[in-house]
């Protein structure tokens, strides 16, 4: 299932889909199906324009980010901090060593801040190697280097290093929380990823306090043409479509109670 979802996403992400549509249009055009050629090529051009030259992706991502707000405060006696992986450049770390973050670094930066302000809380990092090869260390292992660097005692860490998907994050975390006797934890992940994560945790009966981070939009965007940053527009659109696809897939498969958790 994991590999199938990876392969499906390679084809379904916007620029890949546009490429597939163009290839199909050329094939049908060469076979004499001119109407089908025109439809597919026109669809590809339309998707290309909206992906690169409008704020469509940013607005879609903004809807996800605005869904679940961060609470004003946390309990003083917080027992557990859950951090979902996806922040480390594990392939780069494997080749060069050190600690290398990607755009989701806020997950661990905010986790460090909360760990420092709640010294009694355990820190559960959920994230294995989600690559095709499965040959790299996941975020849970990288966390064992990151947190002690900033004075966090290693014995506070709980490593969940087998998960490759958000569903596995939630399912494996549930087992560890039960084994350690921990409950009512704060959950840290990217704001756009929080609705799907909360939906999965709730479905499994895990009570969490959402603590969204890694915001990528201002929260005040409207749909409009945008020719100033096509590469960023494509990135935001890809991220938004992937997350919305995940929400729909998990709801259809019964892994969440509702389509758009709040």
C-alpha positions as CSV (number, residue, x, y, z in Angstrom):
1,X,0.0,0.0,0.0
2,X,2.8,2.4,0.9
3,X,4.7,1.9,-2.4
4,X,1.4,2.1,-4.4
5,X,0.5,5.4,-2.8
6,X,4.0,6.7,-3.5
7,X,3.8,5.7,-7.2
8,X,0.2,7.1,-7.5
9,X,1.3,10.4,-6.1
10,X,4.2,10.6,-8.6
11,X,1.6,10.6,-11.4
12,X,-1.1,12.6,-9.7
13,X,0.9,15.7,-8.6
14,X,0.1,18.7,-10.8
15,X,3.2,19.0,-13.0
16,X,3.3,15.2,-13.5
17,X,-0.4,15.2,-14.4
18,X,0.1,18.0,-16.9
19,X,2.9,16.0,-18.5
20,X,0.8,12.9,-18.7
21,X,-2.1,14.8,-20.2
22,X,0.2,16.3,-22.9
23,X,1.6,12.9,-23.8
24,X,-1.9,11.4,-24.1
25,X,-3.0,14.4,-26.2
26,X,-0.1,13.8,-28.6
27,X,-0.9,10.1,-28.8
28,X,-4.6,10.7,-29.5
29,X,-3.8,13.5,-31.9
30,X,-1.4,11.3,-33.9
31,X,-4.1,8.6,-34.0
32,X,-6.5,11.1,-35.6
33,X,-8.7,11.8,-32.5
34,X,-8.6,15.6,-32.9
35,X,-11.4,16.4,-30.5
36,X,-9.8,14.4,-27.8
37,X,-6.4,15.9,-28.6
38,X,-7.9,19.4,-28.2
39,X,-9.6,18.6,-24.9
40,X,-6.6,17.0,-23.3
41,X,-4.1,19.6,-24.5
42,X,-6.5,22.4,-23.4
43,X,-7.0,20.7,-20.0
44,X,-3.2,20.5,-19.6
45,X,-2.8,24.2,-20.5
46,X,-5.5,25.2,-18.0
47,X,-3.9,23.2,-15.2
48,X,-0.5,24.6,-16.1
49,X,-1.8,28.2,-15.9
50,X,-3.6,27.7,-12.6
51,X,-0.7,25.8,-11.0
52,X,2.0,28.3,-11.9
53,X,0.4,31.7,-12.4
54,X,-2.4,32.0,-9.9
55,X,-2.8,31.9,-6.1
56,X,-4.9,28.7,-6.4
57,X,-2.5,26.5,-4.5
58,X,-1.9,29.1,-1.8
59,X,-5.6,29.6,-1.2
60,X,-6.2,25.8,-1.0
61,X,-3.3,25.5,1.5
62,X,-4.6,28.5,3.4
63,X,-8.0,26.7,4.0
64,X,-6.1,23.8,5.6
65,X,-3.9,26.1,7.7
66,X,-6.9,28.1,9.0
67,X,-8.9,25.0,10.0
68,X,-7.4,24.3,13.4
69,X,-6.1,27.2,15.5
70,X,-3.4,27.0,18.1
71,X,-4.7,27.3,21.7
72,X,-3.8,30.3,23.8
73,X,-1.9,28.2,26.3
74,X,-1.0,24.7,27.3
75,X,-1.4,22.9,30.7
76,X,1.4,23.6,33.1
77,X,1.6,19.9,33.8
78,X,1.9,18.8,30.2
79,X,3.0,15.1,30.2
80,X,3.9,14.6,26.5
81,X,4.9,16.4,23.3
82,X,4.2,14.5,20.1
83,X,6.2,15.6,17.0
84,X,5.3,14.2,13.6
85,X,8.3,13.7,11.4
86,X,9.0,15.2,8.0
87,X,11.5,17.9,9.0
88,X,14.9,16.4,8.4
89,X,16.7,16.0,5.1
90,X,17.6,12.5,5.9
91,X,19.3,11.7,2.5
92,X,21.6,14.7,3.0
93,X,22.3,13.8,6.6
94,X,23.3,10.3,5.5
95,X,25.8,11.7,2.9
96,X,27.1,14.7,4.8
97,X,26.4,14.1,8.5
98,X,25.2,16.9,10.8
99,X,21.6,18.1,11.2
100,X,19.9,19.3,8.0
101,X,16.3,20.6,8.1
102,X,13.8,21.2,5.3
103,X,10.9,23.7,5.2
104,X,9.1,21.9,8.0
105,X,11.8,22.6,10.6
106,X,9.3,24.5,12.7
107,X,8.0,21.2,14.0
108,X,11.2,20.5,15.8
109,X,12.0,24.1,16.7
110,X,8.6,24.5,18.3
111,X,9.0,21.1,19.9
112,X,12.3,22.2,21.4
113,X,10.7,25.4,22.8
114,X,7.9,23.4,24.4
115,X,10.4,20.9,25.8
116,X,12.3,23.7,27.5
117,X,9.2,25.3,28.9
118,X,7.7,22.0,30.1
119,X,10.8,20.1,31.5
120,X,8.7,17.2,32.9
121,X,7.1,16.4,29.5
122,X,8.2,13.4,27.5
123,X,9.0,13.9,23.8
124,X,7.6,11.4,21.4
125,X,9.0,11.8,17.9
126,X,7.1,9.7,15.3
127,X,8.8,9.3,11.9
128,X,10.6,6.5,10.1
129,X,12.2,6.5,6.6
130,X,9.5,7.3,4.1
131,X,11.8,7.0,1.1
132,X,11.4,4.4,-1.7
133,X,14.7,2.7,-0.7
134,X,14.1,2.6,3.1
135,X,17.8,3.0,3.6
136,X,18.0,6.3,5.6
137,X,17.5,7.2,9.2
138,X,14.1,8.7,9.9
139,X,13.2,11.8,11.9
140,X,12.9,9.8,15.1
141,X,16.5,8.8,14.9
142,X,17.7,12.2,13.8
143,X,15.9,13.7,16.9
144,X,18.3,11.7,19.1
145,X,21.1,14.0,17.9
146,X,19.0,17.2,17.7
147,X,17.5,17.4,21.2
148,X,20.6,16.6,23.3
149,X,22.5,19.2,21.3
150,X,20.3,21.8,23.0
151,X,20.4,20.3,26.5
152,X,17.4,18.0,26.4
153,X,18.1,14.8,28.4
154,X,18.0,11.7,26.1
155,X,15.9,9.8,28.5
156,X,13.0,12.2,27.8
157,X,12.8,11.1,24.2
158,X,10.5,8.3,23.0
159,X,11.4,7.1,19.5
160,X,8.8,5.8,17.0
161,X,10.9,5.0,14.0
162,X,8.8,2.6,12.0
163,X,6.1,4.9,10.5
164,X,6.2,6.0,6.9
165,X,2.7,7.6,6.6
166,X,0.5,9.8,8.8
167,X,-1.7,6.8,9.5
168,X,1.3,4.8,10.7
169,X,2.3,7.8,12.8
170,X,-1.0,7.8,14.6
171,X,-1.3,4.0,15.0
172,X,2.3,3.5,16.2
173,X,2.1,6.5,18.5
174,X,-1.1,5.1,20.1
175,X,0.8,1.9,21.1
176,X,3.7,3.8,22.6
177,X,1.4,6.1,24.6
178,X,-0.4,3.2,26.0
179,X,2.8,1.4,26.9
180,X,4.2,4.5,28.6
181,X,1.0,5.5,30.3
182,X,0.8,8.9,28.6
183,X,-2.3,10.8,27.6
184,X,-3.6,14.3,26.7
185,X,-0.4,15.2,24.8
186,X,0.2,18.2,22.6
187,X,0.5,17.3,18.9
188,X,3.0,19.3,16.8
189,X,2.9,19.2,13.0
190,X,2.6,21.6,10.0
191,X,-0.6,23.7,10.1
192,X,-1.7,22.4,6.7
193,X,-1.2,18.8,7.9
194,X,-3.0,19.3,11.2
195,X,-6.6,18.5,10.1
196,X,-5.6,15.1,8.7
197,X,-3.4,14.3,11.7
198,X,-6.1,15.3,14.2
199,X,-8.7,13.3,12.3
200,X,-6.5,10.1,12.5
201,X,-5.7,10.5,16.1
202,X,-9.3,11.1,17.1
203,X,-10.4,8.0,15.1
204,X,-8.0,5.9,17.1
205,X,-9.2,7.4,20.4
206,X,-6.2,9.5,21.1
207,X,-6.9,12.9,22.8
208,X,-4.4,15.5,21.6
209,X,-4.0,19.3,21.9
210,X,-3.3,20.5,18.4
211,X,-0.3,22.9,18.2
212,X,0.1,23.8,14.5
213,X,3.3,25.3,13.2
214,X,5.1,25.8,9.8
215,X,2.5,28.2,8.3
216,X,3.2,28.9,4.6
217,X,0.4,31.4,3.9
218,X,-0.6,34.7,5.5
219,X,-4.2,33.5,6.1
220,X,-5.6,36.5,4.2
221,X,-5.1,35.4,0.5
222,X,-7.7,35.6,-2.2
223,X,-7.8,33.8,-5.6
224,X,-6.0,36.0,-8.1
225,X,-3.4,35.8,-11.0
226,X,0.2,35.8,-9.7
227,X,3.0,35.9,-12.2
228,X,5.7,36.8,-9.7
229,X,6.5,33.4,-8.2
230,X,5.6,30.5,-10.5
231,X,7.9,28.0,-8.8
232,X,6.6,28.8,-5.4
233,X,3.0,28.6,-6.7
234,X,3.7,25.2,-8.1
235,X,5.1,24.0,-4.8
236,X,2.2,25.4,-2.8
237,X,-0.3,23.8,-5.2
238,X,1.5,20.4,-5.0
239,X,1.5,20.5,-1.2
240,X,-2.2,21.5,-1.0
241,X,-3.4,18.9,-3.5
242,X,-1.4,16.2,-1.7
243,X,-3.0,17.1,1.6
244,X,-6.5,17.3,0.3
245,X,-6.0,14.0,-1.5
246,X,-4.9,12.5,1.8
247,X,-8.0,13.8,3.6
248,X,-10.3,12.4,1.0
249,X,-8.5,9.0,0.9
250,X,-8.5,8.6,4.7
251,X,-12.1,9.5,4.9
252,X,-13.2,7.1,2.2
253,X,-11.1,4.3,3.7
254,X,-12.7,4.9,7.1
255,X,-9.6,6.1,8.9
256,X,-11.2,9.4,9.9
257,X,-14.7,10.2,11.1
258,X,-15.2,13.3,8.9
259,X,-13.8,14.6,5.7
260,X,-12.4,17.8,7.0
261,X,-11.7,17.6,10.8
262,X,-11.7,20.7,12.9
